[in-house]
């Protein structure tokens, strides 16, 4: 399998690099004394804090993503909770990307801890992609940190390479080729395939497709009917080595969401401040992307386990954060009046989030005849240009001024688009 002649005959030259337990491992790299011990990273380390990253050692003991710290402590009293350090993870991410770009210019960061490395255009330089993968692992240990580990999948396309990276953790290396794919799929469940949820698996079951092997060998027309979508055809293409996932996608939606600490829940005023900060966070991202939203959503959860959601079309494109917040407040008030219930934003909230979607490019927005929107939009862009150049705290609205930090820095696994502003998608300075 690993000889040069065999690799000349196959097309498995796409690598998917997945950093293992990334946030927790970054903390272990920084702090020698927590290496080899069960560690969990959480936004807040109170007993109701939620784990966003268990270490390799913690996972081995049954500690899972999304688990409450109180539950994790019952399972493992020796677990070490660590509060998140988003800036630190971004810095480690950039170091990892710098290693990957030593081997290929065709690197696509897919999240804070994952990236595609395409060696298709480097056949003369690299005869054996497995050798490259091993060198990447060694370089990450040497240049990023000796405690940093990654799993790498190698396959003809990014989807199958990601699948390979999931099959052996931590520190795995798996190659999937046209000759071995059926053997690989034979031992897996549908939900083991990247992107196939439990609900999607149930749809496929109803269509008589029960295994990944059956999925691969089903005709595309059947998969389209089973999924009631072109998505079914995409699964067929991916499992037959077509490339659909190597692209820098623009945002289809944006979210700003936070878990709410006990101290933040002490007053409705504090929650309203957080509500405003989340709205302005989305404003910042829309300005940077040059888009306006035409659909807004709000979602919240409460101590009782209940949740509330609302999504609506705006009627016209919106970019201003305060306008986003005021539109949401109108919908909340309408719901409260109709259902004679307590305010949506109350001290029993444990999380809140805002989403914006259905974007329109700013140069396509039709301005209202009698509104002075041109000056407003140009001023908004100017404000964020100044923030980008001199710092986000150098120019603020009066209502943003607070003695304490309302919106704590946070980082998610889903996307790193906000870190990339240049046309070639290289990291901007942090």
C-alpha positions, 0 to 999 in steps of 0.5 A: 500500500505504501510503495511509490508505485502503488501511490502512482496508480491511485488518487488518494492525495487529499489529507484531512488533519484533525487536531485531537482534543484541541482546546484541552491539549493546548492547555496541556501544552502550556501547563506541564503539570496537567499533562496526562491528567483528565482535563476539561475546558469550559466557558465557566468553571462553576458546577453548572458550567458546560464542557466544551473540550474534554482532554484525551484522558478525560474522554477515556473516562467517559467525559463527553462534550456538552456534559455539565461539570457537576456530572463530570465531577461525579464520574471523575472527582480528579478532573481538572476544569480549565476556563477557556482561553480563545486567543491562545487557541487562535494562536495555536491554530495559526501555528498549525496552519503554518506547518501545513502550508510548508507542504502545500499552498492548497490548505483550507482551514475547515474549523479551529482544529481541522484543515484540508491539505490537497497534494494533488498538484504536488505529485512530482514533489511528494511521491508518497502522501503517507510520508508527508502525513508523518512529517506533518505530525513530527513538525507539529510536535516540534514547531507547535508543541510536543504535546500536540497530537493530530489524526490524519486521513488520506483519501481521494477527496476531502469527505473520505479523508475526514472519515479516515481522520475519524477512524483512529484517534488519537494520533491516527493515520488512515488511508482510504483508496478506491481499492479499500473503501468497501472494506472500510465502510463495511464496519461502520454505521451510517451515523459514522459518516461525516454529516449524516445525523440520526434523523438523516440515517432514519430517512435512509433506513426507511428507504431500505438503506441501512449501512454505508456500503448500501449507501455507496452502492445505491443509485443517485436517483434512489438517494435523492428520493430517500433524502428528498433533496439533492443532498442524496446525490451529493452522498453518491458523488462523495462515496465515488471519489468526487470532490465537493468540499474543497471550497471556501464557502461564504457564510450561509448564516451567522450565530452569536451565542453564549452560556450565561453564568450565575453572576450574569443571571443576577439582573435583567439589566445584565442580560439585556447588556449581553443581548445588546453585545451579541447583536453588535457582535453580529453587526461587526461580522456582517460589516466585515463580510459586506452583507445585510441580513433578511432573516433573524432568529433568537434562541434561549434555554432556561433552568427548567430545561425549556427553550424558546425560539423565534425566526422571522423575515425582516421585510428589508435588509438589516445590518445595524446591530441595534436594529436587529435587537429592536426587531427581536424585542418587538417579536418577544413583546408580541409573544409575551402579550399573546401568551400572557407569559413572563418576559423571554429575557429573565433571570432563569435563562442559562443561554441565549443566542442570535442568528442572522441568515438569508444574506444580501450583499451590501452593494445590492441593497436597495435603499429606501427613498426617504431614509438617510441609509447611505451615510449610516452604512458608510459611517458603520463601515468607517467605525469598523475600519477604525476598530480593525486598525486601532483596536475594538475598544478605541471607538465605541457607542455610548451604550456599549460603555460598561465597567465590567466585561459583558461579552466574554471572548469565545471561540467555537469549533464550527468556523474560523472565517472571522480569522481570515480576511485576505483574498487567499484566506491566510490568517490576519494578524491577531 
